[in-house]
Amino acid sequence: MADQFDPAPHDKYAADPRQALNADREAHRQLEKGLMDSFPASDPPSATQPARSTADSERPNKTLWQRLKALFN
């Protein structure tokens, strides 16, 4: 057997793997640069709980069972 059978013929329209790898590396480099430029964030996360909204305070305190039952009524 001098030649091995290759069931997949060469695709002349396929992208060059080296160009695709270079494009991926460039995109990754730009994303990393953007991440580093945005660190630290402009507003740090809050360590406190936010105040209850008016919608939360107006809602009656129902049990989980009552809320589930109301969904099917």
MARDONU-101270 format. One line per 10 residues: number of its first residue (from 0); their letters; for each residue x, y, z of N, C-alpha, C. Coordinates in nm, 3 decimals, padded with zeros to 5 digits. Example, Ala and Ser with C-alpha at 12.3 -4.5 7.8 and 13.67 -1.06 7.14 Angstrom:
<pts>
0 = as = 01.319 -00.569 00.780 01.230 -00.450 00.780 01.320 -00.330 00.780  01.285 -00.225 00.708 01.367 -00.106 00.714 01.290 00.003 00.787
</pts>
This chain:
<pts>
0 = madqfdpaph = 00.083 -00.117 00.000 00.000 00.000 00.000 00.088 00.124 00.000  00.106 00.179 -00.112 00.189 00.296 -00.125 00.116 00.422 -00.078  -00.011 00.433 -00.113 -00.089 00.552 -00.078 -00.200 00.515 00.019  -00.223 00.601 00.116 -00.333 00.582 00.210 -00.459 00.645 00.150  -00.572 00.582 00.173 -00.699 00.636 00.125 -00.741 00.753 00.212  -00.769 00.867 00.152 -00.815 00.985 00.224 -00.960 01.010 00.184  -01.057 00.979 00.274 -01.198 00.994 00.235 -01.242 01.139 00.223  -01.170 01.233 00.284 -01.209 01.374 00.278 -01.119 01.446 00.178  -01.175 01.490 00.066 -01.092 01.563 -00.031 -01.056 01.702 00.023  -00.954 01.760 -00.032 -00.909 01.893 00.009 -01.017 01.995 -00.026
10 = dkyaadprqa = -01.050 02.080 00.072 -01.151 02.184 00.051 -01.079 02.314 00.014  -01.090 02.354 -00.112 -01.019 02.473 -00.156 -01.083 02.601 -00.104  -01.208 02.594 -00.051 -01.275 02.712 00.001 -01.261 02.727 00.152  -01.196 02.631 00.216 -01.179 02.636 00.361 -01.082 02.747 00.399  -01.103 02.802 00.519 -01.015 02.908 00.568 -00.878 02.849 00.602  -00.776 02.931 00.583 -00.641 02.889 00.618 -00.632 02.878 00.771  -00.593 02.762 00.824 -00.588 02.745 00.969 -00.494 02.845 01.038  -00.386 02.882 00.973 -00.293 02.979 01.032 -00.357 03.117 01.043  -00.431 03.157 00.940 -00.498 03.286 00.945 -00.607 03.286 01.051  -00.681 03.175 01.062 -00.786 03.166 01.163 -00.726 03.171 01.304
20 = lnadreahrq = -00.614 03.104 01.325 -00.547 03.105 01.455 -00.498 03.246 01.489  -00.441 03.315 01.392 -00.394 03.452 01.415 -00.511 03.546 01.446  -00.624 03.528 01.377 -00.742 03.611 01.403 -00.796 03.584 01.544  -00.796 03.457 01.586 -00.841 03.424 01.722 -00.749 03.485 01.827  -00.619 03.478 01.803 -00.524 03.535 01.898 -00.539 03.687 01.907  -00.562 03.752 01.795 -00.579 03.897 01.793 -00.707 03.937 01.867  -00.815 03.862 01.844 -00.940 03.892 01.914 -00.923 03.872 02.065  -00.854 03.767 02.104 -00.829 03.741 02.246 -00.743 03.852 02.307  -00.643 03.898 02.234 -00.557 04.004 02.282 -00.636 04.134 02.302  -00.724 04.166 02.208 -00.804 04.287 02.220 -00.903 04.277 02.337
30 = lekglmdsfp = -00.961 04.159 02.358 -01.052 04.142 02.471 -00.979 04.157 02.604  -00.861 04.099 02.613 -00.781 04.112 02.735 -00.743 04.257 02.761  -00.706 04.329 02.655 -00.670 04.470 02.669 -00.789 04.551 02.717  -00.907 04.525 02.661 -01.027 04.594 02.704 -01.062 04.565 02.848  -01.039 04.441 02.890 -01.066 04.403 03.028 -00.971 04.475 03.122  -00.845 04.480 03.088 -00.746 04.546 03.172 -00.770 04.697 03.178  -00.818 04.755 03.067 -00.844 04.899 03.065 -00.966 04.936 03.150  -01.056 04.841 03.170 -01.177 04.871 03.247 -01.164 04.832 03.394  -01.048 04.787 03.437 -01.031 04.745 03.577 -00.960 04.855 03.653  -00.993 04.893 03.768 -01.110 04.851 03.845 -01.234 04.921 03.794
40 = asdppsatqp = -01.346 04.861 03.820 -01.473 04.914 03.770 -01.501 05.050 03.832  -01.582 05.128 03.767 -01.608 05.264 03.814 -01.690 05.266 03.942  -01.777 05.170 03.961 -01.855 05.167 04.085 -01.845 05.028 04.147  -01.788 05.020 04.265 -01.771 04.890 04.329 -01.905 04.833 04.372  -01.913 04.702 04.388 -02.040 04.642 04.432 -02.075 04.686 04.573  -02.202 04.697 04.599 -02.249 04.741 04.730 -02.241 04.627 04.829  -02.196 04.656 04.951 -02.186 04.555 05.054 -02.310 04.551 05.140  -02.404 04.640 05.117 -02.525 04.645 05.198 -02.645 04.599 05.116  -02.751 04.560 05.185 -02.874 04.522 05.118 -02.947 04.648 05.074  -03.007 04.648 04.956 -03.084 04.765 04.914 -03.214 04.774 04.994
50 = arstadserp = -03.269 04.893 05.003 -03.395 04.914 05.074 -03.508 04.846 04.998  -03.609 04.805 05.070 -03.725 04.742 05.007 -03.799 04.844 04.921  -03.845 04.799 04.806 -03.920 04.889 04.718 -04.064 04.898 04.767  -04.137 04.994 04.713 -04.277 05.009 04.754 -04.359 04.888 04.710  -04.327 04.831 04.598 -04.400 04.712 04.553 -04.378 04.596 04.650  -04.257 04.584 04.705 -04.231 04.478 04.802 -04.305 04.501 04.932  -04.314 04.624 04.976 -04.377 04.652 05.104 -04.529 04.644 05.096  -04.587 04.666 04.979 -04.732 04.660 04.964 -04.783 04.518 04.948  -04.696 04.426 04.906 -04.739 04.289 04.882 -04.760 04.218 05.016  -04.874 04.151 05.035 -04.896 04.080 05.162 -04.800 03.962 05.173
60 = nktlwqrlka = -04.764 03.930 05.294 -04.673 03.819 05.318 -04.751 03.689 05.310  -04.737 03.618 05.200 -04.803 03.490 05.181 -04.700 03.380 05.192  -04.746 03.263 05.231 -04.656 03.150 05.236 -04.629 03.101 05.095  -04.528 03.021 05.082 -04.493 02.967 04.951 -04.610 02.885 04.896  -04.675 02.808 04.982 -04.787 02.726 04.938 -04.902 02.814 04.886  -04.929 02.924 04.954 -05.036 03.013 04.910 -05.003 03.076 04.775  -04.878 03.111 04.754 -04.837 03.170 04.626 -04.846 03.067 04.513  -04.804 02.942 04.539 -04.814 02.838 04.437 -04.960 02.807 04.404  -05.043 02.803 04.506 -05.184 02.774 04.487 -05.250 02.886 04.404  -05.208 03.009 04.426 -05.264 03.122 04.351 -05.227 03.115 04.203
70 = lfn = -05.115 03.054 04.170 -05.077 03.042 04.030 -05.173 02.954 03.952  -05.231 02.854 04.015 -05.317 02.760 03.946 -05.466 02.790 03.961  -05.500 02.897 04.030 -05.641 02.936 04.044 -05.682 03.031 03.936
</pts>
